[in-house]
Amino acid sequence: MNSTAPSPRRSRPHALLGVTLLGPALLGLAGCADPGSAAVDGLTPVDAASTASPAAEFNLSPEQDRFTSDASADAQALVPEEVSADGKLSVAVSPFAAPLALYATDNTTAIGNEVDIAYALAESLGLEAEVIPVTWADWPLGVESGKYEAVISNVTVTEERKQKFDFASYRNDLLGFYAPSDAPISEIKEAKDIAGLRVIVGSGTNQEKILLEWDAENTKNGLEPVEFQYYDDDSASSLALQSGRADVSFGPNATGAYKARADGETTLVGLVDGGWPKKANIAVATQKGNGFAAAAQAGLNHLIDNGTYGKILDRWGLTTEAIEKSELNPPGLGS
């Protein structure tokens, strides 16, 4: 084993931490070809076109040349006066995970998919976006208190969160299996497809919980067990995958898709709903009961209809997670 990388920790934890709801750590983050329908048993079909892994360059400079949108009169009419009064829309983002949100090469400017969505949403509402970088832990109190009018930071809708916030969905929350581009593994659709594989996964995450359930099913059916591999950082896990010490990685599709598109070394071989076996939604979170979520929903649907939304997701390699229509307070995990 290459001594430059930490050894994988193969023992399984005695207790799971439950669903990891998209914090900043890459392996702990959680976010279709046919987004209008839930796949059977929580699985999402892989679009063959989306699995290609040509290396591509992303613009990480402060000068983003973002896709712009016209304003929607219908969406504007729904914006509460308390939000529209100053002509600005304050949006909290957590710039700590590419391609969702990260700092540009100047280490100051927030960029990424969530930032682009924030600017375009503001434009659709006839407002000027004021993007405010915050830590993940800070956004809930900030939105509740009215300090931020919205947060666009890969937030998964849960029933618990719906008690405190209103939501307008804008992406499907998906987990992805990624294999080396030259690997013989072509598709992972169900539990039996991971039998005997060496799988990199984040400890205590929802994706690990799913793997444990699949592995138990395989063991019950007499199939080979999964070899779970845990690494302390993303570089070590990437090295394990490329050196052949692991077969696939299983984690948030957004970060996996970004890496695959950026370096061309991995390819998508399977998608699973982030709330397996239930569908999970990523949404704009707003203050509970102030009415802005309905305006955000209308603005997002305007972006979907005029094509801006699709261009933004394609720019950051997230087309697979696109939705057909924004929903207001969709069903959340934990119901």
VEXKOL-627129 format. One record per residue (C-alpha): residue number from 1; residue in one letter; y, z, x. Coordinates in nm, 2 decimals, padded with zeros to 4 digits. Each point is the difference from the previous one (the first is absolute). Example, Ala and Ser with C-alpha at 12.3 -4.5 7.8 and 13.67 -1.06 7.14 Angstrom:
// VEXKOL-627129
(site 1, A, (-00.45, 00.78, 01.23))
(site 2, S, (00.34, -00.07, 00.14))
END
This chain:
// VEXKOL-627129
(site 1, M, (00.00, 00.00, 00.00))
(site 2, N, (00.34, -00.09, 00.13))
(site 3, S, (00.16, 00.32, 00.13))
(site 4, T, (00.35, -00.11, -00.09))
(site 5, A, (-00.06, 00.05, -00.37))
(site 6, P, (-00.08, 00.33, -00.19))
(site 7, S, (-00.36, 00.03, -00.10))
(site 8, P, (-00.06, -00.04, -00.37))
(site 9, R, (-00.07, 00.32, -00.18))
(site 10, R, (-00.31, -00.07, -00.20))
(site 11, S, (-00.05, 00.32, -00.19))
(site 12, R, (00.10, 00.00, -00.36))
(site 13, P, (00.25, 00.25, -00.13))
(site 14, H, (-00.13, 00.28, -00.22))
(site 15, A, (00.28, -00.04, -00.25))
(site 16, L, (00.21, -00.29, -00.11))
(site 17, L, (00.37, 00.02, -00.04))
(site 18, G, (00.00, -00.22, -00.31))
(site 19, V, (00.21, -00.31, -00.06))
(site 20, T, (00.24, -00.07, 00.28))
(site 21, L, (00.32, -00.12, -00.17))
(site 22, L, (00.16, -00.22, 00.26))
(site 23, G, (00.17, 00.21, 00.26))
(site 24, P, (00.13, -00.15, 00.32))
(site 25, A, (-00.32, 00.02, 00.21))
(site 26, L, (-00.17, -00.34, 00.03))
(site 27, L, (-00.35, 00.12, -00.06))
(site 28, G, (00.11, 00.23, -00.28))
(site 29, L, (00.20, -00.26, -00.20))
(site 30, A, (-00.14, -00.12, -00.33))
(site 31, G, (00.19, -00.38, -00.22))
(site 32, C, (-00.39, -00.99, -00.41))
(site 33, A, (-00.08, -00.32, -00.02))
(site 34, D, (-00.02, 00.07, -00.37))
(site 35, P, (00.24, 00.30, -00.05))
(site 36, G, (00.00, -00.04, -00.38))
(site 37, S, (-00.35, 00.14, -00.04))
(site 38, A, (-00.18, 00.29, 00.14))
(site 39, A, (-00.31, -00.09, 00.20))
(site 40, V, (-00.34, 00.13, -00.10))
(site 41, D, (-00.06, 00.35, 00.13))
(site 42, G, (00.34, 00.01, 00.16))
(site 43, L, (-00.08, -00.28, 00.24))
(site 44, T, (00.26, -00.28, 00.05))
(site 45, P, (-00.12, -00.35, 00.08))
(site 46, V, (00.11, -00.13, 00.34))
(site 47, D, (00.20, -00.32, -00.01))
(site 48, A, (-00.16, -00.23, 00.26))
(site 49, A, (00.35, -00.12, 00.10))
(site 50, S, (00.12, 00.35, 00.07))
(site 51, T, (-00.28, 00.08, 00.25))
(site 52, A, (00.11, -00.26, 00.26))
(site 53, S, (00.14, 00.17, 00.31))
(site 54, P, (00.24, -00.23, 00.18))
(site 55, A, (00.24, 00.20, 00.23))
(site 56, A, (00.35, 00.00, -00.14))
(site 57, E, (00.33, 00.14, 00.11))
(site 58, F, (00.20, 00.24, -00.21))
(site 59, N, (00.38, 00.03, 00.02))
(site 60, L, (00.05, 00.36, 00.11))
(site 61, S, (00.36, -00.04, 00.10))
(site 62, P, (00.29, 00.16, -00.18))
(site 63, E, (00.11, -00.34, -00.12))
(site 64, Q, (-00.25, -00.05, -00.29))
(site 65, D, (00.14, -00.30, -00.20))
(site 66, R, (-00.16, 00.15, -00.31))
(site 67, F, (-00.09, -00.19, -00.31))
(site 68, T, (00.27, 00.05, -00.26))
(site 69, S, (00.00, 00.00, -00.38))
(site 70, D, (00.24, -00.07, -00.28))
(site 71, A, (00.08, 00.28, -00.25))
(site 72, S, (-00.17, 00.03, -00.33))
(site 73, A, (00.23, 00.08, -00.29))
(site 74, D, (-00.28, 00.16, -00.20))
(site 75, A, (-00.10, 00.22, 00.29))
(site 76, Q, (00.36, 00.09, 00.07))
(site 77, A, (00.05, 00.12, -00.36))
(site 78, L, (-00.27, 00.26, 00.05))
(site 79, V, (00.15, 00.16, 00.31))
(site 80, P, (00.13, 00.35, -00.09))
(site 81, E, (00.37, 00.05, 00.05))
(site 82, E, (-00.06, 00.28, 00.24))
(site 83, V, (-00.18, -00.24, 00.22))
(site 84, S, (00.23, -00.30, -00.03))
(site 85, A, (00.33, 00.19, 00.02))
(site 86, D, (00.05, -00.04, 00.37))
(site 87, G, (-00.16, -00.35, 00.02))
(site 88, K, (-00.27, 00.12, 00.23))
(site 89, L, (-00.37, 00.07, -00.02))
(site 90, S, (-00.11, 00.27, 00.24))
(site 91, V, (-00.36, -00.05, 00.10))
(site 92, A, (-00.20, 00.23, 00.22))
(site 93, V, (-00.26, -00.16, 00.24))
(site 94, S, (-00.23, 00.15, 00.26))
(site 95, P, (00.01, -00.24, 00.30))
(site 96, F, (-00.31, 00.10, 00.18))
(site 97, A, (-00.27, -00.25, -00.08))
(site 98, A, (00.01, -00.38, 00.04))
(site 99, P, (00.02, -00.22, -00.20))
(site 100, L, (00.11, 00.24, -00.27))
(site 101, A, (00.30, 00.15, 00.17))
(site 102, L, (00.08, 00.04, 00.37))
(site 103, Y, (00.30, 00.00, 00.23))
(site 104, A, (00.12, -00.33, 00.15))
(site 105, T, (00.02, -00.06, 00.37))
(site 106, D, (00.33, 00.19, 00.01))
(site 107, N, (-00.19, 00.31, -00.11))
(site 108, T, (00.27, 00.06, -00.27))
(site 109, T, (-00.03, -00.27, -00.27))
(site 110, A, (-00.27, 00.05, -00.26))
(site 111, I, (-00.19, -00.32, -00.07))
(site 112, G, (-00.33, -00.09, -00.17))
(site 113, N, (-00.14, -00.09, -00.34))
(site 114, E, (00.13, 00.31, -00.18))
(site 115, V, (00.34, -00.06, 00.14))
(site 116, D, (00.01, -00.36, -00.11))
(site 117, I, (-00.11, 00.10, -00.35))
(site 118, A, (00.28, 00.26, -00.01))
(site 119, Y, (00.26, -00.26, 00.09))
(site 120, A, (-00.13, -00.26, -00.24))
(site 121, L, (-00.04, 00.26, -00.29))
(site 122, A, (00.36, 00.11, 00.05))
(site 123, E, (00.12, -00.36, -00.02))
(site 124, S, (-00.20, -00.06, -00.31))
(site 125, L, (00.19, 00.29, -00.16))
(site 126, G, (00.34, -00.12, 00.12))
(site 127, L, (00.02, 00.29, 00.25))
(site 128, E, (00.03, 00.05, 00.38))
(site 129, A, (-00.30, 00.15, 00.17))
(site 130, E, (00.06, 00.32, 00.20))
(site 131, V, (-00.33, 00.04, 00.19))
(site 132, I, (-00.04, 00.36, 00.13))
(site 133, P, (-00.28, 00.07, 00.25))
(site 134, V, (-00.17, 00.33, -00.07))
(site 135, T, (-00.32, 00.19, 00.10))
(site 136, W, (-00.28, -00.03, -00.25))
(site 137, A, (00.03, 00.37, -00.09))
(site 138, D, (00.36, -00.03, -00.09))
(site 139, W, (00.01, -00.26, -00.27))
(site 140, P, (-00.14, 00.20, -00.30))
(site 141, L, (00.27, 00.26, 00.00))
(site 142, G, (00.26, -00.26, 00.08))
(site 143, V, (-00.09, -00.21, -00.31))
(site 144, E, (-00.04, 00.31, -00.22))
(site 145, S, (00.35, 00.12, 00.10))
(site 146, G, (00.16, -00.34, -00.04))
(site 147, K, (00.08, -00.03, 00.37))
(site 148, Y, (-00.20, -00.33, -00.01))
(site 149, E, (00.00, -00.22, -00.30))
(site 150, A, (-00.34, -00.14, 00.09))
(site 151, V, (-00.27, 00.01, 00.27))
(site 152, I, (-00.18, -00.31, 00.11))
(site 153, S, (-00.25, 00.13, 00.25))
(site 154, N, (-00.36, -00.10, -00.09))
(site 155, V, (-00.02, 00.28, -00.26))
(site 156, T, (-00.32, 00.00, -00.20))
(site 157, V, (00.03, 00.09, -00.37))
(site 158, T, (-00.19, 00.32, -00.09))
(site 159, E, (00.00, 00.19, -00.33))
(site 160, E, (00.13, 00.30, 00.18))
(site 161, R, (00.30, -00.19, 00.14))
(site 162, K, (00.07, -00.15, -00.34))
(site 163, Q, (00.08, 00.35, -00.12))
(site 164, K, (00.30, 00.00, 00.24))
(site 165, F, (00.09, -00.37, 00.05))
(site 166, D, (00.01, -00.33, -00.19))
(site 167, F, (-00.15, -00.31, 00.16))
(site 168, A, (00.03, -00.38, 00.00))
(site 169, S, (-00.30, -00.16, 00.17))
(site 170, Y, (00.04, -00.27, 00.27))
(site 171, R, (-00.32, -00.02, 00.19))
(site 172, N, (-00.37, 00.05, -00.03))
(site 173, D, (-00.13, 00.29, 00.21))
(site 174, L, (-00.29, -00.14, 00.20))
(site 175, L, (-00.23, 00.10, 00.28))
(site 176, G, (-00.14, -00.26, 00.23))
(site 177, F, (-00.31, -00.05, 00.22))
(site 178, Y, (00.10, -00.19, 00.32))
(site 179, A, (-00.24, -00.14, 00.25))
(site 180, P, (00.05, -00.18, 00.33))
(site 181, S, (00.09, -00.36, -00.06))
(site 182, D, (-00.31, -00.12, 00.18))
(site 183, A, (-00.24, 00.25, -00.17))
(site 184, P, (-00.29, -00.11, -00.21))
(site 185, I, (00.11, 00.22, -00.29))
(site 186, S, (00.14, -00.23, -00.27))
(site 187, E, (00.03, 00.22, -00.31))
(site 188, I, (-00.02, 00.36, -00.11))
(site 189, K, (-00.02, 00.02, -00.38))
(site 190, E, (-00.21, 00.31, -00.08))
(site 191, A, (-00.17, 00.30, 00.15))
(site 192, K, (-00.31, -00.18, 00.13))
(site 193, D, (00.23, -00.22, 00.21))
(site 194, I, (00.09, 00.29, 00.23))
(site 195, A, (-00.35, 00.13, 00.06))
(site 196, G, (-00.06, 00.05, 00.37))
(site 197, L, (00.35, -00.10, 00.10))
(site 198, R, (00.23, 00.19, 00.24))
(site 199, V, (00.31, 00.06, -00.20))
(site 200, I, (00.34, 00.13, 00.13))
(site 201, V, (00.17, 00.22, -00.27))
(site 202, G, (00.26, 00.27, -00.01))
(site 203, S, (-00.12, 00.35, -00.04))
(site 204, G, (00.09, 00.17, -00.33))
(site 205, T, (00.13, -00.32, -00.16))
(site 206, N, (-00.09, -00.16, -00.33))
(site 207, Q, (-00.17, -00.29, 00.19))
(site 208, E, (-00.23, 00.25, 00.16))
(site 209, K, (-00.08, 00.15, -00.33))
(site 210, I, (-00.10, -00.34, -00.13))
(site 211, L, (-00.22, -00.07, 00.30))
(site 212, L, (-00.17, 00.33, -00.04))
(site 213, E, (-00.09, -00.09, -00.36))
(site 214, W, (-00.12, -00.34, 00.10))
(site 215, D, (-00.20, 00.14, 00.29))
(site 216, A, (-00.17, 00.25, -00.23))
(site 217, E, (-00.09, -00.27, -00.24))
(site 218, N, (-00.15, -00.20, 00.28))
(site 219, T, (-00.20, 00.29, 00.13))
(site 220, K, (-00.13, 00.06, -00.35))
(site 221, N, (-00.12, -00.36, -00.01))
(site 222, G, (-00.17, 00.02, 00.34))
(site 223, L, (00.26, -00.20, 00.19))
(site 224, E, (00.13, 00.07, 00.35))
(site 225, P, (00.28, 00.26, 00.02))
(site 226, V, (00.35, -00.08, 00.11))
(site 227, E, (00.12, 00.11, 00.34))
(site 228, F, (00.34, 00.15, -00.06))
(site 229, Q, (00.25, -00.03, 00.29))
(site 230, Y, (00.32, 00.20, 00.02))
(site 231, Y, (00.27, -00.06, 00.25))
(site 232, D, (00.32, 00.19, 00.09))
(site 233, D, (00.23, -00.31, 00.01))
(site 234, D, (00.02, -00.36, -00.11))
(site 235, S, (-00.03, -00.14, 00.35))
(site 236, A, (-00.33, 00.17, 00.06))
(site 237, S, (-00.14, -00.12, -00.33))
(site 238, S, (00.11, -00.36, 00.07))
(site 239, L, (-00.16, 00.02, 00.35))
(site 240, A, (-00.33, 00.12, -00.15))
(site 241, L, (00.01, -00.28, -00.25))
(site 242, Q, (00.07, -00.28, 00.25))
(site 243, S, (-00.24, 00.14, 00.26))
(site 244, G, (-00.29, -00.01, -00.24))
(site 245, R, (-00.04, 00.38, -00.03))
(site 246, A, (00.08, -00.02, -00.37))
(site 247, D, (-00.07, -00.27, -00.26))
(site 248, V, (00.28, 00.04, -00.25))
(site 249, S, (00.30, 00.22, -00.07))
(site 250, F, (00.08, 00.13, -00.35))
(site 251, G, (00.35, 00.10, -00.09))
(site 252, P, (00.33, -00.09, -00.18))
(site 253, N, (00.00, -00.37, -00.05))
(site 254, A, (00.37, -00.03, 00.07))
(site 255, T, (-00.02, 00.11, 00.36))
(site 256, G, (-00.33, -00.18, 00.05))
(site 257, A, (00.15, -00.33, -00.13))
(site 258, Y, (00.31, 00.04, 00.22))
(site 259, K, (-00.21, 00.05, 00.32))
(site 260, A, (-00.24, -00.29, -00.09))
(site 261, R, (00.29, -00.23, -00.05))
(site 262, A, (00.19, 00.12, 00.31))
(site 263, D, (-00.28, -00.03, 00.25))
(site 264, G, (-00.27, -00.22, -00.16))
(site 265, E, (-00.27, 00.23, 00.14))
(site 266, T, (-00.13, 00.13, -00.34))
(site 267, T, (-00.07, -00.15, -00.33))
(site 268, L, (-00.02, 00.14, -00.36))
(site 269, V, (-00.36, 00.02, -00.12))
(site 270, G, (00.03, 00.23, -00.31))
(site 271, L, (00.25, 00.17, -00.23))
(site 272, V, (-00.04, 00.31, -00.21))
(site 273, D, (00.25, 00.15, -00.24))
(site 274, G, (00.18, 00.29, 00.16))
(site 275, G, (-00.10, 00.23, -00.29))
(site 276, W, (-00.36, -00.12, -00.01))
(site 277, P, (-00.16, -00.02, -00.25))
(site 278, K, (00.34, -00.01, -00.17))
(site 279, K, (00.29, -00.23, 00.06))
(site 280, A, (00.29, 00.15, 00.19))
(site 281, N, (00.37, -00.11, -00.02))
(site 282, I, (00.28, 00.01, 00.26))
(site 283, A, (00.33, 00.05, -00.18))
(site 284, V, (00.37, 00.07, 00.03))
(site 285, A, (00.05, 00.37, -00.07))
(site 286, T, (00.31, 00.11, -00.19))
(site 287, Q, (00.15, 00.32, -00.15))
(site 288, K, (-00.20, 00.11, -00.31))
(site 289, G, (00.17, -00.09, -00.33))
(site 290, N, (00.32, -00.16, 00.13))
(site 291, G, (-00.10, -00.35, -00.12))
(site 292, F, (00.03, -00.18, 00.33))
(site 293, A, (-00.38, -00.07, 00.03))
(site 294, A, (00.03, -00.24, -00.29))
(site 295, A, (00.29, -00.19, 00.18))
(site 296, A, (-00.21, -00.01, 00.32))
(site 297, Q, (-00.30, -00.14, -00.20))
(site 298, A, (00.23, -00.27, -00.15))
(site 299, G, (00.14, -00.08, 00.34))
(site 300, L, (-00.34, -00.02, 00.16))
(site 301, N, (-00.12, -00.24, -00.27))
(site 302, H, (00.31, -00.21, 00.06))
(site 303, L, (-00.09, -00.02, 00.37))
(site 304, I, (-00.36, -00.09, -00.09))
(site 305, D, (00.12, -00.27, -00.23))
(site 306, N, (00.25, -00.16, 00.24))
(site 307, G, (-00.24, 00.00, 00.29))
(site 308, T, (00.19, 00.24, 00.23))
(site 309, Y, (-00.27, 00.27, -00.04))
(site 310, G, (-00.28, -00.24, 00.11))
(site 311, K, (00.20, -00.12, 00.30))
(site 312, I, (00.06, 00.36, 00.12))
(site 313, L, (-00.36, 00.09, -00.02))
(site 314, D, (-00.11, -00.32, 00.18))
(site 315, R, (00.25, 00.07, 00.27))
(site 316, W, (-00.17, 00.33, 00.08))
(site 317, G, (-00.36, -00.12, -00.05))
(site 318, L, (-00.05, 00.19, -00.33))
(site 319, T, (-00.06, -00.28, -00.25))
(site 320, T, (-00.34, 00.14, -00.07))
(site 321, E, (00.17, 00.31, -00.15))
(site 322, A, (00.23, -00.19, -00.24))
(site 323, I, (00.02, 00.09, -00.37))
(site 324, E, (00.07, -00.24, -00.28))
(site 325, K, (00.23, 00.24, -00.19))
(site 326, S, (00.16, 00.33, 00.06))
(site 327, E, (-00.11, 00.29, -00.22))
(site 328, L, (00.20, 00.30, -00.11))
(site 329, N, (-00.19, 00.32, 00.07))
(site 330, P, (-00.34, -00.16, 00.04))
(site 331, P, (-00.32, 00.21, -00.02))
(site 332, G, (-00.01, 00.23, 00.31))
(site 333, L, (-00.27, 00.13, 00.21))
(site 334, G, (-00.14, 00.34, -00.10))
(site 335, S, (-00.01, -00.08, -00.38))
END
